[in-house]
Amino acid sequence: MASQETFKEHSVAEFFKKNKQMLGFSGKIRSLTTIVHEYVTNSFDACEEAGILPEIEMEMKETGKDRYLLKVKDNGPGIPKKHLGKALGMMLAGTKFHRYIQQRGQQGIGAAGCTMYSLLTTGKPVYAESGNGKEIIKCNISVDFKTNKPVLTNIIEEPSDFRGLVVEAEFGDVKFEKSNYGVIEYLRRSALVNPHAKIRFTDPSGEAIVFPRSTEEIPPKPVEVQPHPLGITAHDLLDLSKAESEYSRLSSFLQARFSRVSLAKVNELKDMLPEINFNKNPKNLSWEECEMLVQKFKDIKWISPSADGIIPIGKDLIEKSFVNVLNPEIVVVSERKPKIYKGGIPFVVEAGIAYGGGIASAGKKGEVMRFANRAPLLFDAGGCAITETVKSVDWKRYNLKNFDEEPIVVLVNISSVHIPYVTAGKQAIAGIEEVSDEIKNAVMEASRKVQVYISGKRKKKEAETKRKVIRRYVNQLSSDLAELAETDDEEKLKEKLSEMVENRYT
């Protein structure tokens, strides 16, 4: 065993400094896309929470070999001075991790991780401007890795009518590339599922690409919800009970701190667990009592979790986006009801399938587009539950002989107050049974309608082929029949035979 002298405490910032790949900073192309992802999702979240239609301007300039200066500007509410440093320069600080509310970011790491990466690869701090429409604060932001504290320098505060956030940072060991894993593809997919946003990107060559807003409708604002009793573990319940300060009775605590727990449900639990005193202070719950409660939660018929805290993309928007971007023959969208996974966390799965048409002409085959809370997932597809589940579907049952060779695009979006990512890099969904089952059910539900379309199309094609073949013989047959019947009505016979063929194969 190591001596006491070798033990040291390390901050979370030092941990991620040594393990930056866990945040998605691995590979030059991926690192740059990760940086754009973090800034874009933060801007989306801030604008939507403030009820503002997002407008994001990004400009990228090459400053050296594998080195770029990135400027991102949004029209959001800005970040107050007291939170600016923490938002951009402190790991695990923010408004997201501790709340049961849907947002694209959730750990409070992303933007601070970008600041860290700028420091590690160029030695330069991040420059930020934050305005609320009345005043603006401008400063440089660094990270003190030993303490995980933000360091603000060159602070300027002055009156200004600017509202929004500007972040400018230089990054090394990154690469801009127009590929399926690059910045432009990430922004294209972001625009696909966020049609209420306007995005303008100027690439290092000076070429401007605009993804225009296609709807003026801001997605409904999600509300914070309580965890659902199903999926809660004994440890979760014990933690919540020990932290309770407002309610002094277990019965009141359960009704207030959990979704769908009514007085009637508490009474059911009382009948099932006479050995537990429901008038006791929840702080006094034992591990054994928590285990008993969690076990009995499973025996009660609960109402489905509230979807108030979850805002999926929506059937209409997915269909419109598919038509606008891919122009397929058919689009089918499946929307599932809210479900929960361990921890009492509600989630909703949407699956859209686009087939044929513009997909075939674009040369796309067997493509899976993954999203989480409207944010594209471009990397780690092989280790993602979405990819694994879609690939596991028996596509032959749906008249698709070889998924990888078919002109088909499958879109899957998971919306939740807490996405079960595999790593802090937020690019792959963990294979949690409840989540994987819902993905499969959603994809299969949509696939059945695609199957009907393909079957109908195939039957129509077969009928058309038979009609053409048989019509070749109508002239000869009508002539022969007229001769056998010793009649001059050959034209009448031809007309009648043609009518019979059309009726049979139309």
N, C-alpha and C positions, 0 to 999 in steps of 0.2 A: 504494500500500500504506500502511496506517495506521502511524503512528510508534509506537515502542516505548512511549512514554508513555501511549498509549491502551489498551494491553493490561492487562487485569485478570483475576485469578482469581476465580471465583465458586463458592460451595458449591452442592450439589445442592438445599439448602433454598431458596436464593435463586432458583434456576432454576424450581422449582415454584411459588414465590411469584408469579413473573411469568407462569407458564404453568399456573395452577391448573385450567384447563379440561381439561388432559391427565389429571387425576386424577378427572374426572367432575363438577367444580364449575362447571357451566355451565347456567344456568337455575335458577330458584328451586325448582321441584318436584324436578327431577333432583338438585340439590345436597343437598336434605334426604334423599332416598331413598339417595343415595350414602353419606351419613353413617351412616344406619341399617345399610346393607349392610356397611360396614366394621366396625362394632362387633359386629353379629350374627355375621358369619363368623369374627371373631377369637374370640368366645365359643364357638362351635361347635367350632372347631379345638382350643382349649385344653381343653374338657371331654372331647372324644373321645380326645385324646392321653393324658389322665389316667384314662380309663376311667369317666367320670362321665356319667350321663344329663343332658343340658343342660336347665336351667331359666333362662329369660331374662325379666326384667321390665323393661319400658320405660314411661317416663312422659314425656309431652310437654306443656309449658305455653306458652301464648302470652304473651310479655313486651312486645310492641310490634308495630308494623306490620312484617310479614315478618321477625319475630324470635321465636325459640323457645328455651326451656330444655329440654334433653333429658337425662334420667337413665337410664342403662342399668346393670342389675345382673345378674350371673350367679352360678352356683354352682360355678364352675371351681376350679382349684387356686390361683388368684391368681398374681401376678407377683412374684418376689423383688425386694427393694429395689435390688440392683445392676443389675437389668434394667428396672425400672419406667420410669425416665426415657427410656431408649433405645427401649422399646416404644411409648411414647406421645408422644415428643418428638424423635425423630431419624430422618431419612429414610434408607432403605436399611439399616436395622439390624434384626436379628431372626434367627429360627431357620429361615427358609423358603427364601430365594432360592438358597442354596448347596447345598441338599439334594435328592437324587432321591427325594422322598417326596410323596405326594399330600396337599395341604392346600388349603383354599379360598383363603386368602391366599398370595401367593408372592413379593412383592417387598420386603416390609418397609416399605411406604409408607403403607398405609391409615390406621391409627389416628393416626400422626404427621401425616398429611395433614389429618385432622379437627381436630387441635390447631392446625395452621397456619390452617385456615379460620376457626376460632373467634377467633383473634388478629386475623386480617385484617378480619373483619366486625364484631367487637364490642370488640376490644382486651382481651378477658378471657382469662386462662389457663384450662386445663382442671383441674377438681378430680378427684382420684382417691383411692380407698381400695382397698388390696389386702391380703387376709388369707389366711393359710395354716392357720387353725384354732387357732393358738397365739398369734400376734401379728398386729397390723395396722399398716400404714403409711398415713398420710393426708398428702396434699400437693397443692400447686398445681403444674402443669407448663406451661412455656412452651417456645418454640423460639428459640434464638439463630440467626437466619437467616444471619449472616455466617460462622459456623463450623459450622452444622448440628449444634449440640450442644443437649441438653436442659437446661433450667433448672428446678430444683426449689426451691420456696420453701414457707415455713410447714409444715415437716415435723414431723409428730407420730408417734411410735412408742409403742405401748402393747400390753399383753396383751389378747387378744380371741379368742373361739372362732369368729369369723366366718371363713368360707372363701369366697373368690370375688373378684370385681373389681367395683367400682362406678366408673363414669365419669359425671361431670356437667359439661355444657358448654353455653354459650349461643351460638347461631349467628344471624347476621343474613343478609339477602339470601336467605332461604329461604321456602318456602311449603308449608303442609300442605294437601293436597287429596285427596279420596276419588275418585281416578281410576285408570285402568289403569297409570299410571306412578308412583303415589303409594306411600307407606309401607305402607298396609294391604295393597295388592295384592302388594307385595314380600314381606311377612310371610306372606300366604296361600300364595304359591308356595313360600316357604321351608318352610312346614309340610307342603306337599304332598310334597316329596321328602326331608323330614327328620322322618318320623313318630315318631322316638324322642325328639323335643324337645318341651318345653312352652314356649309363648310367651304372655306376657300383655302387652298393649299398652293403655295408657290415653291416649286422644287429647286434644287441647287442650280439648274440651268436657267432659271428665271421663268420657266413655263408655269402658268397659273391654271389650276384645275378647280372648277367650281362644282360642288354638289348642291344644287339648289333645293330650297324648301319646297315640298309638294303638298303640304297641308299647314293651315294656320292654327290647327287644333293642338293645344298642349296636352300631353297625356295627363289623365287625372292624377292628382297628388296623392301618393300613398300615405296612409296614416299608421302610426305606431300601434302595434298589436301586442297582446300577451301570448306567451307560449301555450300550446295546446297540451292537455294532460297526456294524450297518447304520444308516446315517444320520449316522454320525460324519464330520466333515469333517477335512481335513488340519490345519487350524488348531486344531480341538478336540484332536486327537491330540497335536499339538506342545505345546499348553498343558499338557495333562495330564502329558506325559512330562517337561517341564521342571520341573514342580512335584513330581515323584516323589522321595520321600526314603527310603522303606522298602525298595523292591526295586531291586537293582542290576543285574538282568538283564532284557532286553527280554521274554523269554519269560515270566518270572514276573510282570512288570508287566502284560502283556496278560491273563493269567489272573486276576489279582487285581483289576484296575481296570475290567474290562468284564464284562457279563453274558453268559453262555452261551459263554465262551471256555474250552475245556478244553485239556489237553495234546495231545489228538488234533488239535484245530483249529489249534493252534500248529504242529504238525508239518506239517499241510497247507500252512500259510503258508510254512514253511521250504522245502518242495518247490517252491512257486510262485515264491519270491523268494530264490534262492541267493546273490544279490548283497548281501543284508542279513545282518549278523551278529546272531543272536538272543541271543547271550551278552553283547552290549555293554550298557553302562549306558543306560537309556532317556533320560537327560538329554542324551545325545550324538546322539540322532536328528536327522537333517537334515530340512529341508522336503521335499526330493525323496523321501527314504525314507518320510516320512509319507504323501505322495501315493501312492506305490506300495502301501503297506499298505492305505490306504483303498480303492484301486481293486480290490485282491484280496479285500477283505472282501466285495465285491459278487458275487464269483465262487464263494463258499463257501455251502453250504446250511446255514443256521443254524436252531437251534430257536427258536420264537417267543419274544419277550421275556417275562420273568417278570411275572406279574400280582400278585406279592406286594406291590408298592408302590402298587397301584391298587385302590380299593374302590368299585365302581360302586353304583348304587342297588339294583339287583336286580329281576328280573322280577316276583317276588311282590309286593314293596312298590309298584312302579309300578302294577300291576294293582289292588291294594287302594286305593291313593290315588285312582286314576281313578274307581273305583266309588264310593268314599265322597264324593268332591267333585263329580263330574260325572254319575254314574249313567247311563252310556251304554248303548246296545244291545249293543255289542261293544267289547272291548279286546284289542288285539294288541300284544305287546312283543317286540322283536327285540334279542338280546344278541350282540354281535360278539366275536370273539377279540381278544386284545391285538395291536396293531400298533405301529409306530414311525414317527416322522417325523425330519427332519434334526436331528442332534445326538444321535442314538441314544435319543431320548426315547419311552418307551412310552405308549400311550394306549388307552382303550377307549371305544367309542361304543355308547350304548343309544338305541333309538327306540321310543316307544310311540304307538299310534294309537287314539284313542277316537272312536266314530262313533255318531250318532243318539241317541235316548233323551233324557236330561236335557240334552244339548248343544243339541238342537233346541229344546226348551222354554225354554232359557235364552237363546235367540237368538244363540248363538255360531256363527260361520261362518268356516271356513278359518283357524283360529287356530294359530299356531306358538309353542310354549312352549320357550324356550331356557334351558339350564342348563349350568354348568361346575363340576365337583366339587360338585354339589348346591346351588350358589348360583344364584339366578335372574338372568337377564340381561334387564332391562326396556327398555334404551335401545339406540340405534344398530342397530336391527334391519336397516335397509337395507344397512348395510355389514358385516353379519355372514355368515360362511360358512354358518352353519346356515340362516338365512333364505334366502339365495341358492340353496343346494343343494336345500332342500325345494321352493322355487318352481320350480326347474328340472326337477323330476320330471314326466314326461308322465302326468298324473293320469287322462287319458281312457282310458289302457290299463287302469286299475283301476276302470272303471265310475264314475268321478267326473268328470262333464262340465266342471264349473267349480269348482276347489278353493276359490276365495274365496267361493262361494255355498253350499258344502256344509256340513252340520252335522258338522264334523270338527275335532278338536284333535290336533295332532302335537306330541309331546314329544320333544326330543332332549337328551340329557345326555352331555357329554364328561368323562371322568375321566382325569386324567393327573398325573404328577409335576410337569409344567410346562405349563400351558395357554397356547397361542399367541395371547394377546390382541393386538388391534390397537394399543391404547394402554394406558397405565398406569391408565386409568379402568376397565378390566376389564369392558367391557360388550359387546364384539363379538369374535368369533373370526376370526383371519386366514385368508385363503383358501389355506392350504397344501394342495397337491395330495393328499397322502396322507390328510389329515384330511377334506377334502371328499369324496374317494372313499368313505371309510368311512361318512360320514354318509349319502351317497346309497344305498350298499348296504344299510345298516340300515333306512332308510325304505322302500326298495323291497321288502325282505324282509318287512317288516310289512304293506306295502300289498297284497301278493299274497294274504294271508289275509283281509284286508278285502274284496278283490275277490271271493273265493270266497263270503264271507258275503252281499255285496250281490247277486251273481249268483243265489245260492240264494233270497234274499228276493224278488228280482224275478221269478224263475221261479215261485215259490210264489204270488205275487200274480197273475201272469198266469193260472196254472192255476185259481186261485180265481175269477177273473173269468169264465173260460171255463165253469167248472162252474156258476156262477150263471146264465149266459146259456142254457146247454143245459138246465138243470133247468126253465126256464120252459116248455119245450116238451114235457116228459115227459108231462104230463096229456093234452095234445092228441094226442101221438103214440101213447100207449097206447090212447086211445079209437079213433083211426083204424085202428090195427093190429087191434084186436078186431073192428071192423066189417068190415074186409077179410077177416079170417080166419073171420068168422061164428062168433065164440066169445063166451062170457060172462065169460071170465077177464081182464077189463080190469084189475082190481086186481093180479092176478098179473103181468101185463105191465108195469104201472107199477112194481111192486117190482123186477122184473128190470132194467128200463131204468135205474132209480135206482141200482141196484147197479153197473151198467156205467159210469155216469157217475162215481160215487165212486171206483171202481177206476182209472179212466183219469186223473182229475185230482186225486188225493190224493198 
